[in-house]
Amino acid sequence: MDTFTQLLSFLTLPLVLYYVITTLVRRYRPKRLYVCPLDSQSDAYTSLLPVDFYTKPQQPGNNDGGYVYPSDSTTVLEQLRTVVATLHSQQALTSLDPHNLIDLHERLAYTNSNDLVNWFTVQFNLFAGSISALGTATHATLVKDARELKKLGCFALTEKNAGVLSGLLCDTIAYYNQDTKKIVIYTPTDDAKKCWISYAGNNEIEYAVVFAKWAQTNASNDSKQASVNTSIGKLFLTPHVVATVVKIRNNGTVLPGVRIEECYTRSDFRSNSFGTLTFTEFSAEPESLLNRYCSLDTTTGTLQVDDCYPKLFFKLSNRLLVGRLCLSATAIIVDGIFQNQGIRSDLHSVPVPTAVHRS
């Protein structure tokens, strides 16, 4: 009997712990700003449709119920501005934390436009979200302007030699020049240029969050520490990657020290002008460093990182994971909509509208 009691306790204890933990999480987790029912016909969702959704002449045989969504960047950006204005009017963009962004991407499924969803993700999660999460009060004005689409930006992490699947590799170099009192970013090889950067090829994009490996004059105790030759002499590479937010264009003109080339081949998201970024002794103000988890000693050019964040790179790149969760949320909602429509079609044997319920 004792053995049976012990076995029963062994089996039930994990279940009890699971119940207690999930109950506490449900009680104290932040409340969702929006619950996205699949059958909703609320204005909270239909307000995100293109303004001409019901009036534009329909095209028979089109899978989107006859409505053809523009894919040129000018029209998509105009639609994005309309959607963002609607979200602001509904107080839905007060926070850029992951929970809220995931909820918003559920709503964005009802825009029925993958181009719009993609641009929203880059602007609000990767660009503005990174600055908000990694920056300090110094960067608050830029975050505000980015949320209002006054400043458009991109997320420059992936490099040519890394590929898009193993993008957490970084050979771009950044260091501090004490003579000019500037942070210098440069691309040491062609393989290190930033590649497949969403919207970097669009002249409307003026800012970039750039990831680079930090180099400095003082060496560590590691005998295997690599060194690089720079315009100010030999520097030693630290194990840390930093994020800086820099201006790459001014009124559509590319700034000195950066070369931007458009990646023309793409099969979807036609409004997304992928681009490459190559830096040649590109200078930026020290304030461009996103310094919530690190700081720069401008007297020595040394990067100081809190001991709590030995793997600073992974802290900086968290928004990549958030982006995948956001787009997954959109996909799940769309999948649920189509499943419901399929069930209704089978039950009633009549044509049904596609991704959005029309009145």
HELIX and SHEET records of a PDB file:
HELIX    1   1 ASP A    2  TYR A   28  1                                  27    
HELIX    2   2 ASP A   43  THR A   46  1                                   4    
HELIX    3   3 SER A   73  SER A   89  1                                  17    
HELIX    4   4 PRO A   98  LEU A  108  1                                  11    
HELIX    5   5 ALA A  109  THR A  111  5                                   3    
HELIX    6   6 ASN A  114  PHE A  120  1                                   7    
HELIX    7   7 THR A  121  PHE A  127  3                                   7    
HELIX    8   8 ALA A  128  LEU A  134  1                                   7    
HELIX    9   9 ALA A  137  HIS A  139  5                                   3    
HELIX   10  10 ALA A  140  ARG A  147  1                                   8    
HELIX   11  11 ASP A  190  ALA A  192  5                                   3    
HELIX   12  12 PRO A  286  SER A  288  5                                   3    
HELIX   13  13 LEU A  312  LEU A  316  1                                   5    
HELIX   14  14 ASN A  318  HIS A  348  1                                  31    
SHEET    1   A 5 GLY A 153  ALA A 156  0                                        
SHEET    2   A 5 TYR A 207  GLN A 216  1                                        
SHEET    3   A 5 ILE A 173  ASN A 177  1                                        
SHEET    4   A 5 LYS A 182  TYR A 186 -1                                        
SHEET    5   A 5 PHE A 282  ALA A 284 -1                                        
SHEET    1   B 4 GLY A 153  ALA A 156  0                                        
SHEET    2   B 4 TYR A 207  GLN A 216  1                                        
SHEET    3   B 4 GLY A 233  LYS A 247 -1                                        
SHEET    4   B 4 SER A 227  THR A 230 -1                                        
SHEET    1   C 3 LYS A 194  ILE A 197  0                                        
SHEET    2   C 3 GLY A 275  PHE A 279 -1                                        
SHEET    3   C 3 VAL A 258  GLU A 262 -1                                        
SHEET    1   D 2 ARG A 249  ASN A 250  0                                        
SHEET    2   D 2 THR A 253  VAL A 254 -1                                        
SHEET    1   E 2 CYS A 294  ASP A 297  0                                        
SHEET    2   E 2 THR A 302  VAL A 305 -1                                        
END                                                                             
